[in-house]
């Protein structure tokens, strides 16, 4: 029962986090229409979030292994909620950029500590199930923000897209800190029969687990070859967050929809993301937990979906949404494996939050490109240019992981 309670509280915490970040994508058309800002300008707002979030992941992921996740998550939620409220009252574009930048940093205080909390409460053999489960919280945040708020607030001033989420998340921050229990140490909750042997530790982390527990952060990344995975994370972030930030705008402009109709169609995307997250767990199991192969499959499928969008997406609203959703679903499935399953493999050496932070940092450096760069490309070259960038990104991410597999086989040979 304790584990279930902890999982539910963590799930709600991250759903709330998404409530205070994906509201931007549904508000962009209204902000642009009301204030007359270009996509390049609004893309700068989105990029400021992603870059601050990525840098914050690198910093807070490292800190998150050393202080209470309960307090860390509380302050991240509370300050993010207050920033959303201030954003709804922001008078200028400059104020929006700086507020959303700080929102990105304080939101980065959430994922690493949450993954760490879960890794402390659940045994290793449940990593994939728990990772898939917590990743569905992103879908919950999408459904509330894009669905409920998008429908209810479609005819009101854009500021309410930030004021209402801010109030909701501020309330939950206090619920979190009152109800969540401090996480136990691994030795406190793992049964003797579940203790990990050296062969149970992820292959890339055995050297570090063999006794060099004081390995530096950079040494940890190099020894475990996380920098190679990070390249794939960059390419995945370009596509995943590009769809998150610009998906509603893409549908409105290519299909000629109004905001109310767009929020109705766009709800299919988070539902498909949910399916993609669940599928990633089954795919990983089918490949006998060969994470690289599962991620490569998802990235390759995403490239095919974007190619279909490039060739056929404009001819039908439903077809366009389905193809966009298929790409997003594959990205969320890959994200589950990259950002939670892989980091959880380092719980034994107390590097879960650090690994999650580094990979998230890489992911959101790529995501930052999807903000201002995508906005600028849309202003000057149209949406087809963006789709070509997404195809290239997914293929590059697949190729990097393939080279990693080849190098590992060569090392074994």
C-alpha atoms as a printed R data frame, in Angstrom:
    type eleno elety resid chain resno       x       y       z
1   ATOM     1    CA   UNK     A     1   0.000   0.000   0.000
2   ATOM     2    CA   UNK     A     2   2.830   2.404   0.792
3   ATOM     3    CA   UNK     A     3   4.359   1.840  -2.613
4   ATOM     4    CA   UNK     A     4   1.036   2.427  -4.349
5   ATOM     5    CA   UNK     A     5   0.511   5.668  -2.441
6   ATOM     6    CA   UNK     A     6   4.004   6.877  -3.318
7   ATOM     7    CA   UNK     A     7   3.489   6.000  -6.973
8   ATOM     8    CA   UNK     A     8   0.136   7.842  -7.137
9   ATOM     9    CA   UNK     A     9   1.584  10.961  -5.506
10  ATOM    10    CA   UNK     A    10   4.552  10.915  -7.915
11  ATOM    11    CA   UNK     A    11   2.205  10.408 -10.868
12  ATOM    12    CA   UNK     A    12   0.034  13.366  -9.863
13  ATOM    13    CA   UNK     A    13   3.097  15.538  -9.229
14  ATOM    14    CA   UNK     A    14   4.420  15.056 -12.746
15  ATOM    15    CA   UNK     A    15   0.972  15.403 -14.314
16  ATOM    16    CA   UNK     A    16   0.762  18.770 -12.552
17  ATOM    17    CA   UNK     A    17   4.190  19.663 -13.921
18  ATOM    18    CA   UNK     A    18   2.911  19.115 -17.458
19  ATOM    19    CA   UNK     A    19  -0.177  21.153 -16.672
20  ATOM    20    CA   UNK     A    20   2.147  24.122 -16.102
21  ATOM    21    CA   UNK     A    21   4.219  23.652 -19.251
22  ATOM    22    CA   UNK     A    22   2.183  22.294 -22.197
23  ATOM    23    CA   UNK     A    23  -0.382  25.046 -21.592
24  ATOM    24    CA   UNK     A    24   2.003  27.223 -23.609
25  ATOM    25    CA   UNK     A    25   1.436  25.271 -26.832
26  ATOM    26    CA   UNK     A    26  -2.341  25.616 -26.650
27  ATOM    27    CA   UNK     A    27  -2.044  29.318 -25.755
28  ATOM    28    CA   UNK     A    28   0.376  30.252 -28.571
29  ATOM    29    CA   UNK     A    29  -2.322  30.845 -31.244
30  ATOM    30    CA   UNK     A    30  -4.288  33.121 -28.884
31  ATOM    31    CA   UNK     A    31  -1.189  35.030 -27.765
32  ATOM    32    CA   UNK     A    32  -0.117  35.511 -31.373
33  ATOM    33    CA   UNK     A    33  -3.556  36.739 -32.411
34  ATOM    34    CA   UNK     A    34  -4.042  39.013 -29.394
35  ATOM    35    CA   UNK     A    35  -0.554  40.524 -29.136
36  ATOM    36    CA   UNK     A    36   0.619  40.118 -32.724
37  ATOM    37    CA   UNK     A    37   3.843  38.249 -31.919
38  ATOM    38    CA   UNK     A    38   5.461  36.192 -34.687
39  ATOM    39    CA   UNK     A    39   6.204  32.468 -34.419
40  ATOM    40    CA   UNK     A    40   9.885  33.305 -34.155
41  ATOM    41    CA   UNK     A    41   9.225  35.462 -31.086
42  ATOM    42    CA   UNK     A    42   6.954  32.909 -29.441
43  ATOM    43    CA   UNK     A    43   9.419  30.181 -30.377
44  ATOM    44    CA   UNK     A    44  12.006  32.102 -28.362
45  ATOM    45    CA   UNK     A    45   9.707  31.847 -25.353
46  ATOM    46    CA   UNK     A    46   9.454  28.076 -25.848
47  ATOM    47    CA   UNK     A    47  13.196  27.715 -26.394
48  ATOM    48    CA   UNK     A    48  13.982  29.658 -23.213
49  ATOM    49    CA   UNK     A    49  12.008  27.021 -21.289
50  ATOM    50    CA   UNK     A    50  13.708  24.066 -22.962
51  ATOM    51    CA   UNK     A    51  17.251  25.364 -22.561
52  ATOM    52    CA   UNK     A    52  16.738  26.354 -18.927
53  ATOM    53    CA   UNK     A    53  15.047  23.008 -18.307
54  ATOM    54    CA   UNK     A    54  17.958  21.130 -19.860
55  ATOM    55    CA   UNK     A    55  20.616  23.011 -17.904
56  ATOM    56    CA   UNK     A    56  18.510  22.638 -14.772
57  ATOM    57    CA   UNK     A    57  18.285  18.880 -15.333
58  ATOM    58    CA   UNK     A    58  22.064  18.684 -15.437
59  ATOM    59    CA   UNK     A    59  22.382  20.655 -12.191
60  ATOM    60    CA   UNK     A    60  19.353  19.389 -10.307
61  ATOM    61    CA   UNK     A    61  19.812  15.798 -11.435
62  ATOM    62    CA   UNK     A    62  23.181  15.821  -9.694
63  ATOM    63    CA   UNK     A    63  21.809  17.561  -6.588
64  ATOM    64    CA   UNK     A    64  18.744  15.307  -6.562
65  ATOM    65    CA   UNK     A    65  20.817  12.287  -5.527
66  ATOM    66    CA   UNK     A    66  21.990  14.141  -2.423
67  ATOM    67    CA   UNK     A    67  18.973  15.847  -0.837
68  ATOM    68    CA   UNK     A    68  15.371  14.970  -0.038
69  ATOM    69    CA   UNK     A    69  13.248  14.426  -3.140
70  ATOM    70    CA   UNK     A    70  10.189  15.324  -1.065
71  ATOM    71    CA   UNK     A    71  11.391  18.894  -0.477
72  ATOM    72    CA   UNK     A    72  12.969  19.278  -3.902
73  ATOM    73    CA   UNK     A    73   9.761  18.391  -5.721
74  ATOM    74    CA   UNK     A    74   7.682  20.608  -3.416
75  ATOM    75    CA   UNK     A    75   9.675  23.731  -4.241
76  ATOM    76    CA   UNK     A    76   9.771  22.864  -7.938
77  ATOM    77    CA   UNK     A    77   5.979  22.571  -8.117
78  ATOM    78    CA   UNK     A    78   5.281  25.619  -5.972
79  ATOM    79    CA   UNK     A    79   7.603  28.019  -7.784
80  ATOM    80    CA   UNK     A    80   6.488  26.758 -11.210
81  ATOM    81    CA   UNK     A    81   2.874  27.415 -10.234
82  ATOM    82    CA   UNK     A    82   3.683  30.974  -9.128
83  ATOM    83    CA   UNK     A    83   5.588  31.644 -12.360
84  ATOM    84    CA   UNK     A    84   2.556  30.530 -14.376
85  ATOM    85    CA   UNK     A    85   0.373  32.954 -12.475
86  ATOM    86    CA   UNK     A    86   2.825  35.799 -13.124
87  ATOM    87    CA   UNK     A    87   3.100  34.768 -16.784
88  ATOM    88    CA   UNK     A    88  -0.644  35.199 -17.186
89  ATOM    89    CA   UNK     A    89  -0.159  38.819 -16.116
90  ATOM    90    CA   UNK     A    90   3.035  39.431 -18.131
91  ATOM    91    CA   UNK     A    91   2.887  42.754 -20.024
92  ATOM    92    CA   UNK     A    92   5.683  42.248 -22.590
93  ATOM    93    CA   UNK     A    93   7.460  39.604 -24.663
94  ATOM    94    CA   UNK     A    94  10.681  40.140 -22.701
95  ATOM    95    CA   UNK     A    95   8.849  39.402 -19.445
96  ATOM    96    CA   UNK     A    96   7.369  36.248 -21.009
97  ATOM    97    CA   UNK     A    97  10.810  35.002 -22.105
98  ATOM    98    CA   UNK     A    98  12.349  35.460 -18.667
99  ATOM    99    CA   UNK     A    99   9.393  34.027 -16.770
100 ATOM   100    CA   UNK     A   100   9.211  30.947 -18.992
101 ATOM   101    CA   UNK     A   101  12.963  30.527 -18.705
102 ATOM   102    CA   UNK     A   102  12.684  30.388 -14.904
103 ATOM   103    CA   UNK     A   103   9.709  28.049 -15.236
104 ATOM   104    CA   UNK     A   104  11.938  25.684 -17.198
105 ATOM   105    CA   UNK     A   105  14.604  25.710 -14.510
106 ATOM   106    CA   UNK     A   106  12.255  25.036 -11.600
107 ATOM   107    CA   UNK     A   107  10.400  22.344 -13.549
108 ATOM   108    CA   UNK     A   108  13.759  20.613 -13.926
109 ATOM   109    CA   UNK     A   109  13.700  19.966 -10.176
110 ATOM   110    CA   UNK     A   110  11.003  17.315 -10.620
111 ATOM   111    CA   UNK     A   111  11.829  14.386 -12.916
112 ATOM   112    CA   UNK     A   112  15.178  13.215 -11.546
113 ATOM   113    CA   UNK     A   113  14.073  13.211  -7.878
114 ATOM   114    CA   UNK     A   114  10.772  11.525  -8.788
115 ATOM   115    CA   UNK     A   115  12.623   8.745 -10.642
116 ATOM   116    CA   UNK     A   116  14.970   8.452  -7.655
117 ATOM   117    CA   UNK     A   117  12.057   8.194  -5.204
118 ATOM   118    CA   UNK     A   118  10.466   5.442  -7.275
119 ATOM   119    CA   UNK     A   119  13.756   3.572  -7.671
120 ATOM   120    CA   UNK     A   120  14.101   3.573  -3.875
121 ATOM   121    CA   UNK     A   121  10.588   2.259  -3.255
122 ATOM   122    CA   UNK     A   122  10.365  -0.391  -5.984
123 ATOM   123    CA   UNK     A   123  12.678  -3.383  -6.636
124 ATOM   124    CA   UNK     A   124  14.778  -3.484  -9.789
125 ATOM   125    CA   UNK     A   125  12.724  -6.096 -11.616
126 ATOM   126    CA   UNK     A   126   9.798  -3.642 -11.635
127 ATOM   127    CA   UNK     A   127  11.804  -0.842 -13.302
128 ATOM   128    CA   UNK     A   128  10.156  -1.137 -16.723
129 ATOM   129    CA   UNK     A   129   6.624  -1.379 -15.291
130 ATOM   130    CA   UNK     A   130   7.155   1.575 -12.962
131 ATOM   131    CA   UNK     A   131   8.862   3.612 -15.699
132 ATOM   132    CA   UNK     A   132   5.990   3.041 -18.113
133 ATOM   133    CA   UNK     A   133   3.495   3.849 -15.377
134 ATOM   134    CA   UNK     A   134   5.078   7.134 -14.317
135 ATOM   135    CA   UNK     A   135   5.517   8.171 -17.958
136 ATOM   136    CA   UNK     A   136   1.739   8.049 -18.408
137 ATOM   137    CA   UNK     A   137   1.576  11.076 -16.072
138 ATOM   138    CA   UNK     A   138   2.702  13.139 -19.060
139 ATOM   139    CA   UNK     A   139  -0.418  12.014 -20.898
140 ATOM   140    CA   UNK     A   140  -2.549  13.011 -17.917
141 ATOM   141    CA   UNK     A   141  -1.077  16.506 -17.974
142 ATOM   142    CA   UNK     A   142  -1.689  16.768 -21.716
143 ATOM   143    CA   UNK     A   143  -5.309  15.659 -21.464
144 ATOM   144    CA   UNK     A   144  -6.108  18.175 -18.747
145 ATOM   145    CA   UNK     A   145  -4.231  21.049 -20.367
146 ATOM   146    CA   UNK     A   146  -5.077  20.459 -24.030
147 ATOM   147    CA   UNK     A   147  -8.480  18.934 -23.387
148 ATOM   148    CA   UNK     A   148 -10.253  20.419 -20.398
149 ATOM   149    CA   UNK     A   149  -8.553  23.823 -20.431
150 ATOM   150    CA   UNK     A   150  -8.485  23.996 -24.224
151 ATOM   151    CA   UNK     A   151 -12.219  23.436 -24.448
152 ATOM   152    CA   UNK     A   152 -13.331  25.473 -21.450
153 ATOM   153    CA   UNK     A   153 -11.047  28.441 -22.121
154 ATOM   154    CA   UNK     A   154 -11.111  28.498 -25.934
155 ATOM   155    CA   UNK     A   155 -13.133  31.731 -25.982
156 ATOM   156    CA   UNK     A   156 -11.516  33.612 -23.094
157 ATOM   157    CA   UNK     A   157  -8.344  35.668 -22.746
158 ATOM   158    CA   UNK     A   158  -5.091  33.721 -23.128
159 ATOM   159    CA   UNK     A   159  -3.964  34.631 -19.597
160 ATOM   160    CA   UNK     A   160  -6.402  32.106 -18.099
161 ATOM   161    CA   UNK     A   161  -4.400  29.291 -19.708
162 ATOM   162    CA   UNK     A   162  -1.716  30.122 -17.132
163 ATOM   163    CA   UNK     A   163  -3.659  31.455 -14.147
164 ATOM   164    CA   UNK     A   164  -5.837  28.371 -13.636
165 ATOM   165    CA   UNK     A   165  -3.008  25.786 -13.946
166 ATOM   166    CA   UNK     A   166  -0.924  27.907 -11.582
167 ATOM   167    CA   UNK     A   167  -3.592  27.837  -8.907
168 ATOM   168    CA   UNK     A   168  -4.221  24.086  -9.281
169 ATOM   169    CA   UNK     A   169  -0.531  23.177  -9.057
170 ATOM   170    CA   UNK     A   170   0.092  25.476  -6.068
171 ATOM   171    CA   UNK     A   171  -2.590  23.582  -4.162
172 ATOM   172    CA   UNK     A   172  -1.137  20.204  -5.104
173 ATOM   173    CA   UNK     A   173   2.366  21.245  -4.030
174 ATOM   174    CA   UNK     A   174   1.137  21.399  -0.431
175 ATOM   175    CA   UNK     A   175  -0.758  18.117  -0.827
176 ATOM   176    CA   UNK     A   176   2.501  16.530  -1.975
177 ATOM   177    CA   UNK     A   177   4.654  17.744   0.889
178 ATOM   178    CA   UNK     A   178   2.065  16.720   3.469
179 ATOM   179    CA   UNK     A   179   1.426  13.195   2.148
180 ATOM   180    CA   UNK     A   180   4.629  11.921   0.533
181 ATOM   181    CA   UNK     A   181   6.874   9.814   2.730
182 ATOM   182    CA   UNK     A   182  10.668  10.211   2.717
183 ATOM   183    CA   UNK     A   183  12.190   7.578   0.450
184 ATOM   184    CA   UNK     A   184  14.006   4.691   2.131
185 ATOM   185    CA   UNK     A   185  17.589   3.673   1.379
186 ATOM   186    CA   UNK     A   186  17.867   0.764  -1.040
187 ATOM   187    CA   UNK     A   187  18.985  -1.586   1.760
188 ATOM   188    CA   UNK     A   188  15.853  -0.737   3.699
189 ATOM   189    CA   UNK     A   189  13.348  -1.902   1.117
190 ATOM   190    CA   UNK     A   190  15.056  -4.537  -1.042
191 ATOM   191    CA   UNK     A   191  14.497  -8.032   0.230
192 ATOM   192    CA   UNK     A   192  17.648 -10.162   0.551
193 ATOM   193    CA   UNK     A   193  16.437 -12.308  -2.321
194 ATOM   194    CA   UNK     A   194  16.227  -9.234  -4.493
195 ATOM   195    CA   UNK     A   195  19.741  -7.940  -3.831
196 ATOM   196    CA   UNK     A   196  21.539  -7.371  -7.117
197 ATOM   197    CA   UNK     A   197  24.556  -9.379  -8.062
198 ATOM   198    CA   UNK     A   198  27.260  -7.925 -10.269
199 ATOM   199    CA   UNK     A   199  25.643  -9.521 -13.316
200 ATOM   200    CA   UNK     A   200  22.320  -7.840 -12.552
201 ATOM   201    CA   UNK     A   201  23.806  -4.371 -12.917
202 ATOM   202    CA   UNK     A   202  23.536  -2.811 -16.377
203 ATOM   203    CA   UNK     A   203  26.517  -3.865 -18.461
204 ATOM   204    CA   UNK     A   204  27.761  -0.317 -18.913
205 ATOM   205    CA   UNK     A   205  27.740   0.408 -15.170
206 ATOM   206    CA   UNK     A   206  29.509  -2.683 -13.811
207 ATOM   207    CA   UNK     A   207  32.908  -1.054 -13.664
208 ATOM   208    CA   UNK     A   208  31.553   1.801 -11.601
209 ATOM   209    CA   UNK     A   209  29.531  -0.495  -9.374
210 ATOM   210    CA   UNK     A   210  32.562  -2.619  -8.718
211 ATOM   211    CA   UNK     A   211  33.697  -0.251  -6.038
212 ATOM   212    CA   UNK     A   212  34.465   3.139  -7.573
213 ATOM   213    CA   UNK     A   213  31.459   4.794  -6.012
214 ATOM   214    CA   UNK     A   214  33.209   8.166  -5.863
215 ATOM   215    CA   UNK     A   215  33.673   8.406  -9.621
216 ATOM   216    CA   UNK     A   216  33.269  11.994 -10.787
217 ATOM   217    CA   UNK     A   217  30.168  13.006 -12.712
218 ATOM   218    CA   UNK     A   218  32.126  13.329 -15.969
219 ATOM   219    CA   UNK     A   219  33.868  10.026 -15.298
220 ATOM   220    CA   UNK     A   220  30.506   8.360 -14.711
221 ATOM   221    CA   UNK     A   221  29.211   9.607 -18.077
222 ATOM   222    CA   UNK     A   222  32.324   8.502 -19.965
223 ATOM   223    CA   UNK     A   223  32.687   5.094 -18.282
224 ATOM   224    CA   UNK     A   224  29.057   4.216 -18.917
225 ATOM   225    CA   UNK     A   225  29.016   5.645 -22.456
226 ATOM   226    CA   UNK     A   226  26.030   7.809 -21.647
227 ATOM   227    CA   UNK     A   227  27.365  10.492 -23.997
228 ATOM   228    CA   UNK     A   228  26.465   8.289 -26.976
229 ATOM   229    CA   UNK     A   229  22.905   7.841 -25.724
230 ATOM   230    CA   UNK     A   230  22.834  11.609 -25.149
231 ATOM   231    CA   UNK     A   231  23.216  12.272 -28.882
232 ATOM   232    CA   UNK     A   232  20.108  10.209 -29.533
233 ATOM   233    CA   UNK     A   233  18.366  12.123 -26.747
234 ATOM   234    CA   UNK     A   234  19.140  15.411 -28.524
235 ATOM   235    CA   UNK     A   235  17.574  14.253 -31.780
236 ATOM   236    CA   UNK     A   236  14.587  12.779 -29.966
237 ATOM   237    CA   UNK     A   237  14.043  16.057 -28.113
238 ATOM   238    CA   UNK     A   238  13.930  18.037 -31.355
239 ATOM   239    CA   UNK     A   239  10.987  15.980 -32.607
240 ATOM   240    CA   UNK     A   240   9.142  15.176 -29.371
241 ATOM   241    CA   UNK     A   241   9.060  18.713 -28.011
242 ATOM   242    CA   UNK     A   242   8.626  20.175 -31.478
243 ATOM   243    CA   UNK     A   243   5.308  18.345 -31.721
244 ATOM   244    CA   UNK     A   244   4.407  19.308 -28.146
245 ATOM   245    CA   UNK     A   245   5.044  23.022 -28.721
246 ATOM   246    CA   UNK     A   246   3.892  23.420 -32.314
247 ATOM   247    CA   UNK     A   247   1.409  20.582 -32.875
248 ATOM   248    CA   UNK     A   248  -1.752  22.671 -32.313
249 ATOM   249    CA   UNK     A   249  -0.403  25.535 -34.457
250 ATOM   250    CA   UNK     A   250   0.554  23.096 -37.219
251 ATOM   251    CA   UNK     A   251  -2.958  21.660 -37.345
252 ATOM   252    CA   UNK     A   252  -4.627  25.065 -37.261
253 ATOM   253    CA   UNK     A   253  -2.572  26.396 -40.158
254 ATOM   254    CA   UNK     A   254  -2.379  23.346 -42.400
255 ATOM   255    CA   UNK     A   255  -5.989  22.267 -41.899
256 ATOM   256    CA   UNK     A   256  -7.655  25.681 -41.491
257 ATOM   257    CA   UNK     A   257  -9.121  24.919 -38.049
258 ATOM   258    CA   UNK     A   258 -10.174  27.290 -35.276
259 ATOM   259    CA   UNK     A   259  -8.874  26.873 -31.722
260 ATOM   260    CA   UNK     A   260 -11.946  24.987 -30.473
261 ATOM   261    CA   UNK     A   261 -11.797  22.442 -33.291
262 ATOM   262    CA   UNK     A   262  -8.035  22.110 -32.936
263 ATOM   263    CA   UNK     A   263  -8.259  21.228 -29.231
264 ATOM   264    CA   UNK     A   264 -10.826  18.552 -30.102
265 ATOM   265    CA   UNK     A   265  -8.624  16.885 -32.717
266 ATOM   266    CA   UNK     A   266  -5.387  17.393 -30.819
267 ATOM   267    CA   UNK     A   267  -6.678  15.286 -27.905
268 ATOM   268    CA   UNK     A   268  -5.966  12.231 -30.044
269 ATOM   269    CA   UNK     A   269  -2.239  12.947 -29.717
270 ATOM   270    CA   UNK     A   270  -1.861  12.442 -25.930
271 ATOM   271    CA   UNK     A   271  -4.065   9.346 -26.153
272 ATOM   272    CA   UNK     A   272  -1.750   7.957 -28.812
273 ATOM   273    CA   UNK     A   273   1.208   8.980 -26.623
274 ATOM   274    CA   UNK     A   274  -0.284   6.802 -23.896
275 ATOM   275    CA   UNK     A   275  -0.415   3.869 -26.309
276 ATOM   276    CA   UNK     A   276   3.169   4.564 -27.362
277 ATOM   277    CA   UNK     A   277   4.364   4.524 -23.756
278 ATOM   278    CA   UNK     A   278   2.638   1.207 -23.060
279 ATOM   279    CA   UNK     A   279   3.916  -0.252 -26.331
280 ATOM   280    CA   UNK     A   280   7.497   0.730 -25.467
281 ATOM   281    CA   UNK     A   281   7.360  -1.452 -22.358
282 ATOM   282    CA   UNK     A   282   6.122  -4.460 -24.317
283 ATOM   283    CA   UNK     A   283   8.608  -3.845 -27.110
284 ATOM   284    CA   UNK     A   284  11.458  -3.640 -24.622
285 ATOM   285    CA   UNK     A   285  10.347  -6.916 -23.073
286 ATOM   286    CA   UNK     A   286  10.032  -8.564 -26.498
287 ATOM   287    CA   UNK     A   287  13.600  -7.530 -27.278
288 ATOM   288    CA   UNK     A   288  14.658  -9.015 -23.932
289 ATOM   289    CA   UNK     A   289  15.397  -5.584 -22.479
290 ATOM   290    CA   UNK     A   290  17.804  -4.634 -25.231
291 ATOM   291    CA   UNK     A   291  17.089  -0.931 -24.798
292 ATOM   292    CA   UNK     A   292  19.093   0.236 -27.817
293 ATOM   293    CA   UNK     A   293  17.207  -2.027 -30.214
294 ATOM   294    CA   UNK     A   294  13.808  -1.021 -28.811
295 ATOM   295    CA   UNK     A   295  14.639   2.697 -29.060
296 ATOM   296    CA   UNK     A   296  15.968   2.301 -32.612
297 ATOM   297    CA   UNK     A   297  12.725   0.608 -33.645
298 ATOM   298    CA   UNK     A   298  10.626   3.428 -32.198
299 ATOM   299    CA   UNK     A   299  12.746   6.155 -33.801
300 ATOM   300    CA   UNK     A   300  12.611   4.396 -37.172
301 ATOM   301    CA   UNK     A   301   8.814   4.107 -36.966
302 ATOM   302    CA   UNK     A   302   8.628   7.785 -36.101
303 ATOM   303    CA   UNK     A   303  10.613   8.694 -39.206
304 ATOM   304    CA   UNK     A   304   8.107   6.776 -41.346
305 ATOM   305    CA   UNK     A   305   5.196   8.602 -39.679
306 ATOM   306    CA   UNK     A   306   6.751  12.024 -40.389
307 ATOM   307    CA   UNK     A   307   7.420  10.997 -43.989
308 ATOM   308    CA   UNK     A   308   3.732  10.106 -44.301
309 ATOM   309    CA   UNK     A   309   2.841  13.484 -42.794
310 ATOM   310    CA   UNK     A   310   5.081  15.224 -45.316
311 ATOM   311    CA   UNK     A   311   3.486  13.416 -48.265
312 ATOM   312    CA   UNK     A   312  -0.154  13.074 -47.202
313 ATOM   313    CA   UNK     A   313  -0.831  15.082 -44.057
314 ATOM   314    CA   UNK     A   314  -2.461  18.072 -45.711
315 ATOM   315    CA   UNK     A   315  -5.165  16.071 -47.485
316 ATOM   316    CA   UNK     A   316  -7.211  15.111 -44.425
317 ATOM   317    CA   UNK     A   317  -7.523  16.484 -40.889
318 ATOM   318    CA   UNK     A   318  -7.929  13.035 -39.375
319 ATOM   319    CA   UNK     A   319  -5.043  11.565 -41.371
320 ATOM   320    CA   UNK     A   320  -2.826  14.493 -40.407
321 ATOM   321    CA   UNK     A   321  -3.666  14.085 -36.716
322 ATOM   322    CA   UNK     A   322  -3.139  10.322 -36.838
323 ATOM   323    CA   UNK     A   323   0.269  10.637 -38.493
324 ATOM   324    CA   UNK     A   324   1.346  13.438 -36.152
325 ATOM   325    CA   UNK     A   325   0.089  11.389 -33.210
326 ATOM   326    CA   UNK     A   326   1.904   8.267 -34.427
327 ATOM   327    CA   UNK     A   327   5.177  10.165 -34.565
328 ATOM   328    CA   UNK     A   328   4.576  11.623 -31.119
329 ATOM   329    CA   UNK     A   329   3.612   8.209 -29.707
330 ATOM   330    CA   UNK     A   330   6.868   6.678 -30.913
331 ATOM   331    CA   UNK     A   331   8.798   9.615 -29.447
332 ATOM   332    CA   UNK     A   332   7.112   9.193 -26.066
333 ATOM   333    CA   UNK     A   333   7.793   5.482 -26.142
334 ATOM   334    CA   UNK     A   334  11.478   6.126 -26.842
335 ATOM   335    CA   UNK     A   335  11.465   8.828 -24.173
336 ATOM   336    CA   UNK     A   336  10.234   6.319 -21.583
337 ATOM   337    CA   UNK     A   337  13.178   4.039 -22.233
338 ATOM   338    CA   UNK     A   338  15.729   6.830 -22.495
339 ATOM   339    CA   UNK     A   339  14.694   8.946 -19.515
340 ATOM   340    CA   UNK     A   340  13.494   6.441 -16.931
341 ATOM   341    CA   UNK     A   341  14.286   2.792 -17.715
342 ATOM   342    CA   UNK     A   342  17.971   3.468 -18.455
343 ATOM   343    CA   UNK     A   343  18.540   5.793 -15.436
344 ATOM   344    CA   UNK     A   344  16.800   3.359 -13.071
345 ATOM   345    CA   UNK     A   345  19.458   0.819 -13.956
346 ATOM   346    CA   UNK     A   346  21.910   2.898 -11.915
347 ATOM   347    CA   UNK     A   347  19.946   2.808  -8.638
348 ATOM   348    CA   UNK     A   348  22.413   0.299  -7.171
349 ATOM   349    CA   UNK     A   349  25.240   2.842  -7.374
350 ATOM   350    CA   UNK     A   350  23.025   5.824  -6.389
351 ATOM   351    CA   UNK     A   351  23.345   7.499  -9.794
352 ATOM   352    CA   UNK     A   352  19.705   7.383 -10.895
353 ATOM   353    CA   UNK     A   353  18.996  11.098 -10.595
354 ATOM   354    CA   UNK     A   354  22.371  12.027 -12.106
355 ATOM   355    CA   UNK     A   355  21.803   9.763 -15.125
356 ATOM   356    CA   UNK     A   356  18.229  10.997 -15.572
357 ATOM   357    CA   UNK     A   357  19.407  14.598 -15.268
358 ATOM   358    CA   UNK     A   358  22.172  14.218 -17.853
359 ATOM   359    CA   UNK     A   359  19.952  12.475 -20.402
360 ATOM   360    CA   UNK     A   360  17.159  14.997 -19.835
361 ATOM   361    CA   UNK     A   361  19.695  17.806 -20.267
362 ATOM   362    CA   UNK     A   362  20.664  16.373 -23.635
363 ATOM   363    CA   UNK     A   363  17.040  15.890 -24.607
364 ATOM   364    CA   UNK     A   364  16.107  19.475 -23.871
365 ATOM   365    CA   UNK     A   365  19.124  20.961 -25.582
366 ATOM   366    CA   UNK     A   366  17.584  19.432 -28.677
367 ATOM   367    CA   UNK     A   367  14.141  20.587 -27.620
368 ATOM   368    CA   UNK     A   368  15.423  24.155 -27.400
369 ATOM   369    CA   UNK     A   369  16.174  23.991 -31.100
370 ATOM   370    CA   UNK     A   370  12.566  23.014 -31.733
371 ATOM   371    CA   UNK     A   371  11.363  26.296 -30.259
372 ATOM   372    CA   UNK     A   372  12.893  29.333 -31.912
373 ATOM   373    CA   UNK     A   373  14.371  27.409 -34.887
374 ATOM   374    CA   UNK     A   374  11.076  25.723 -35.714
375 ATOM   375    CA   UNK     A   375   9.213  29.007 -35.306
376 ATOM   376    CA   UNK     A   376  11.650  30.795 -37.625
377 ATOM   377    CA   UNK     A   377  11.500  28.027 -40.212
378 ATOM   378    CA   UNK     A   378   7.717  28.119 -40.137
379 ATOM   379    CA   UNK     A   379   7.760  31.898 -40.676
380 ATOM   380    CA   UNK     A   380  10.134  31.706 -43.658
381 ATOM   381    CA   UNK     A   381  10.019  28.197 -45.174
382 ATOM   382    CA   UNK     A   382   6.696  26.756 -44.078
383 ATOM   383    CA   UNK     A   383   5.880  23.526 -42.280
384 ATOM   384    CA   UNK     A   384   7.349  21.161 -44.880
385 ATOM   385    CA   UNK     A   385  10.851  22.341 -44.020
386 ATOM   386    CA   UNK     A   386  10.204  21.476 -40.383
387 ATOM   387    CA   UNK     A   387   8.989  17.997 -41.280
388 ATOM   388    CA   UNK     A   388  12.203  17.352 -43.199
389 ATOM   389    CA   UNK     A   389  14.215  18.374 -40.116
390 ATOM   390    CA   UNK     A   390  12.181  15.929 -38.019
391 ATOM   391    CA   UNK     A   391  12.837  13.094 -40.476
392 ATOM   392    CA   UNK     A   392  16.579  13.813 -40.434
393 ATOM   393    CA   UNK     A   393  16.603  13.979 -36.620
394 ATOM   394    CA   UNK     A   394  14.914  10.611 -36.133
395 ATOM   395    CA   UNK     A   395  17.226   8.926 -38.633
396 ATOM   396    CA   UNK     A   396  20.290  10.469 -36.975
397 ATOM   397    CA   UNK     A   397  19.158   9.232 -33.557
398 ATOM   398    CA   UNK     A   398  18.657   5.748 -34.957
399 ATOM   399    CA   UNK     A   399  22.054   5.760 -36.643
400 ATOM   400    CA   UNK     A   400  23.893   6.811 -33.484
401 ATOM   401    CA   UNK     A   401  22.388   3.942 -31.496
402 ATOM   402    CA   UNK     A   402  23.215   1.504 -34.293
403 ATOM   403    CA   UNK     A   403  26.849   2.629 -34.187
404 ATOM   404    CA   UNK     A   404  26.797   2.148 -30.412
405 ATOM   405    CA   UNK     A   405  25.621  -1.434 -30.851
406 ATOM   406    CA   UNK     A   406  28.325  -2.084 -33.427
407 ATOM   407    CA   UNK     A   407  31.025  -0.655 -31.163
408 ATOM   408    CA   UNK     A   408  29.830  -2.755 -28.218
409 ATOM   409    CA   UNK     A   409  29.947  -5.920 -30.341
410 ATOM   410    CA   UNK     A   410  33.424  -5.041 -31.564
411 ATOM   411    CA   UNK     A   411  34.577  -4.509 -27.986
412 ATOM   412    CA   UNK     A   412  33.171  -7.906 -26.990
413 ATOM   413    CA   UNK     A   413  34.738  -9.552 -30.009
